[in-house]
Amino acid sequence: MLIEWLADWTELLADAARTEDEAWSCVERLCRRGRAIGRFVQLWNDPFDRGAAIQLAASERFDWPLPATDMDPGDLMHHILTWENQHPGA
């Protein structure tokens, strides 16, 4: 799910970029965000690592709402990526 999301946004960003350097810069930022989202989901799903997940969300300035309870990792990823798609650049 995350890889598909990254691929879709990579295509959009590359098409919208004015130069190749600008495209690579955008894609690098997107990949960093994708890695951080993946790490957040991984941390959140271990109750002992929730504090680390919250710290990561704060340090990465994630704007999406944190889950209020336990969530299936796939559902959590879907929720986050849907929010990201609805709030690009947030």
QUIDA-V503047 format. One record per pair of residues at least 4 apart in sequence whose C-alpha atoms are under 7 Angstrom apart, sorted by sequence separation. I is the first residue (numbers start at 1). J is the second residue. D is the distance in Angstrom with one decimal. If there is no record, write none. Layout:
I|J|D  I|J|D
This chain:
1|5|6.2  2|6|6.1  3|7|6.1  4|8|6.1  5|9|6.3  6|10|5.9  7|11|6.3  8|12|6.5  9|13|6.0  10|14|5.9  11|15|6.1  12|16|6.2  13|17|6.0  18|22|6.6  19|23|6.3  20|24|6.2  21|25|6.2  22|26|6.3  23|27|6.2  24|28|6.0  25|29|6.4  26|30|6.2  27|31|6.1  28|32|6.3  29|33|6.3  30|34|6.1  31|35|6.1  32|36|6.2  33|37|6.1  34|38|6.2  35|39|6.1  36|40|6.0  37|41|6.3  38|42|6.3  39|43|6.1  40|44|5.9  41|45|6.3  46|50|6.6  49|53|6.3  50|54|6.2  51|55|6.2  52|56|6.1  53|57|6.2  54|58|6.2  55|59|6.1  56|60|6.0  57|61|5.9  58|62|6.4  71|75|6.5  72|76|6.1  73|77|6.1  74|78|6.1  75|79|6.0  76|80|6.2  77|81|6.1  78|82|6.0  79|83|6.2  80|84|6.1  81|85|6.1  82|86|6.3  83|87|6.1  84|88|5.7  17|22|5.8  44|49|6.3  57|62|5.2  71|76|5.9  17|23|5.1  43|49|5.2  44|50|5.0  43|50|6.1  14|23|4.9  43|52|6.8  44|53|5.5  13|23|6.4  43|53|5.2  13|26|6.7  40|53|5.2  40|56|6.8  64|80|6.9  10|27|5.9  64|83|6.5  63|90|6.7  6|34|6.9  45|73|6.6  41|73|6.3  41|76|6.9  41|77|6.6
